[in-house]
Amino acid sequence: MVYPVLVGGGISFFPQHERRVDLELVETRTFSSRIVYLRYRVAR
């Protein structure tokens, strides 16, 4: 299972009271070490 987490600093793009953010998977890469890279963006 994968649970994406938004991290960052500075001024929040989202209101503080809003917890759920819909994400869209835009890229995946599987490396020979069997590590999987998943890149998401905020769904519009």
PyMOL commands that set and color helices and strands:
alter all, ss='L'
color gray80, all
select strands_A, chain A and resi 23-30+36-42
alter strands_A, ss='S'
color yellow, strands_A
deselect
rebuild
show_as cartoon
